[in-house]
Amino acid sequence: MSMSMTGRQKILIAAICLTPVIIGIALVAGSSAERSSPLSFRKVGLVQISDVILSSDAVIKQLRSFREDASIAGVLLRIDSPGGASAPSQEIFSEVMRYRAIRKPVVVSVGNMAASGGYYIASASTRIFANQSSITGSIGAIVEFPQYYKLLDKIGVSLNVIKAGTFKDMGSPQRQMSKEDRALMQGIVDDIHEQFIRDVCTARSMPIASIRPIADGRIMTGAQALKVGLVDTLGTYEDALSYLKSSLGIPAKTPVVEKKRRESFLRNIIFGELAERFPFLKNSYAPAGSYFLFQAGL
């Protein structure tokens, strides 16, 4: 009886000692299988672009995080924006284009609007979904200079300017724009417009000849954009999400994750609740510069 108990004890001790080894082997094997299987990517990233685009930092941070995250199979980019500043729009466009190098799809879902800079960004995606009545297009560039020199003349206020360089005060609101000023600025805006056209053509694999006739700043509905090749499919947010999951071969219940920067309480008050009551506040903080922006209703 004593010898039998000793034998059982030896077996039990051996089993306890071997258990960590067995678990370790199982974990390594499971990890290897998971890395090799496309079904191990169980998440879809969600990035949202809304309102006027004045900065690219927050959006690029989210896109880069998802691009470098091996657990993210693809990204759904929801755009509801009239566009915004040219350089931030181009920076986000470039970040979306980087997804192509790693063959990770980015599918765009257009909400109410993806116009001008919003469309610029969308064009870099793998596929664009838009609702029939979504507003898109508006391929153009704009620079505006307010002028109040006539008002200053009426109230007897003037400004002395000492400058080095003919165009140093170009666009000053205190004087009328000269013909030379206008010609120089027109050349800049035309060049930025051509950048827009070339990038859309490259991203969408479309000849310039097919884009140029509609790249005059005009807006169009999703249904009209489909006919001229600016969008790929008419559909909702859910349609775009379903397509993305299906094209990746992942289950319909695959979770969607979003990494959103928390806005400060003060910013939410100023540009959230107050902007809803006083829409002019949305544009009151826009910096100077060139814009890919559709302005109606802003």
HUJOHU-V651964 format. One record per backbone hydrogen bond with DSSP energy under -1.0 kcal/mol. NH is the residue of the N-H (numbers start at 1). CO is the residue of the C=O. E is the energy in kcal/mol with one decimal. If there is no record, write none. Layout:
NH,CO,E / NH,CO,E
This chain:
5,1,-2.0 / 6,2,-1.8 / 7,3,-1.9 / 8,4,-2.0 / 9,5,-2.3 / 10,6,-2.0 / 11,7,-2.1 / 12,8,-2.7 / 13,9,-2.6 / 14,10,-2.4 / 15,11,-2.3 / 16,12,-2.3 / 17,13,-2.2 / 18,14,-2.1 / 19,15,-1.5 / 22,18,-2.5 / 23,19,-2.7 / 24,20,-2.5 / 25,21,-2.4 / 26,22,-2.2 / 27,23,-2.5 / 28,24,-2.4 / 29,25,-2.5 / 30,26,-2.6 / 31,27,-2.8 / 32,28,-2.4 / 33,29,-2.3 / 34,30,-2.3 / 35,31,-2.3 / 36,32,-1.6 / 40,37,-1.8 / 41,38,-1.3 / 42,40,-1.1 / 43,71,-1.3 / 44,255,-2.2 / 45,74,-2.5 / 46,257,-2.6 / 47,76,-2.2 / 49,78,-3.0 / 51,80,-1.6 / 53,83,-2.3 / 60,56,-2.8 / 61,57,-2.3 / 62,58,-1.7 / 63,59,-2.7 / 64,60,-3.0 / 65,61,-1.8 / 66,62,-2.1 / 67,63,-2.4 / 68,64,-2.1 / 72,69,-1.6 / 73,43,-2.7 / 75,105,-2.4 / 76,45,-3.3 / 77,107,-3.0 / 78,47,-2.6 / 79,109,-2.3 / 80,49,-3.1 / 81,113,-2.1 / 84,292,-2.5 / 85,53,-2.9 / 86,290,-2.4 / 89,85,-1.6 / 90,86,-2.3 / 91,87,-2.4 / 92,88,-2.2 / 93,89,-2.2 / 94,90,-2.4 / 95,91,-1.7 / 96,92,-2.3 / 97,93,-2.2 / 98,94,-1.2 / 99,96,-1.3 / 100,97,-1.5 / 104,99,-2.0 / 107,75,-2.6 / 108,127,-2.9 / 109,77,-2.5 / 110,129,-2.8 / 111,79,-2.9 / 114,135,-2.7 / 115,81,-1.9 / 116,137,-2.7 / 117,292,-1.9 / 118,115,-2.7 / 120,116,-2.8 / 121,117,-2.0 / 122,118,-1.8 / 123,119,-2.4 / 124,121,-1.4 / 125,122,-2.0 / 126,106,-3.1 / 129,108,-3.0 / 130,233,-2.1 / 134,131,-1.1 / 135,112,-2.4 / 136,220,-2.9 / 138,218,-3.3 / 140,138,-1.2 / 142,291,-2.2 / 148,173,-1.9 / 152,148,-2.0 / 153,149,-2.0 / 154,150,-1.7 / 155,151,-1.6 / 157,152,-3.0 / 168,165,-1.7 / 170,167,-1.9 / 172,169,-2.0 / 175,172,-1.1 / 182,178,-2.4 / 183,179,-2.4 / 184,180,-2.2 / 185,181,-2.6 / 186,182,-2.5 / 187,183,-1.8 / 188,184,-1.6 / 189,185,-2.5 / 190,186,-2.6 / 191,187,-1.9 / 192,188,-2.2 / 193,189,-2.3 / 194,190,-2.2 / 195,191,-1.8 / 196,192,-1.9 / 197,193,-2.3 / 198,194,-2.7 / 199,195,-2.5 / 200,196,-2.2 / 201,197,-2.4 / 202,198,-2.5 / 203,199,-2.7 / 204,200,-2.7 / 206,201,-2.0 / 210,207,-1.4 / 212,208,-2.9 / 214,211,-1.6 / 215,212,-1.2 / 217,139,-1.2 / 220,136,-2.1 / 223,132,-1.8 / 225,221,-2.7 / 226,222,-1.9 / 227,223,-1.2 / 228,224,-1.1 / 230,225,-2.4 / 232,128,-1.7 / 233,128,-2.0 / 235,130,-2.0 / 240,236,-2.2 / 241,237,-2.4 / 242,238,-2.6 / 243,239,-2.4 / 244,240,-2.3 / 245,241,-2.3 / 246,242,-2.5 / 247,243,-2.9 / 248,244,-1.4 / 250,245,-2.3 / 254,251,-1.7 / 257,44,-2.8 / 268,264,-2.2 / 269,265,-1.8 / 270,266,-2.6 / 271,267,-2.9 / 273,268,-1.4 / 274,269,-2.2 / 276,272,-1.3 / 277,273,-1.1 / 278,274,-2.9 / 281,278,-2.2 / 282,279,-1.7 / 286,283,-1.4 / 291,142,-2.4 / 292,84,-3.2 / 294,82,-2.3 / 298,295,-2.3
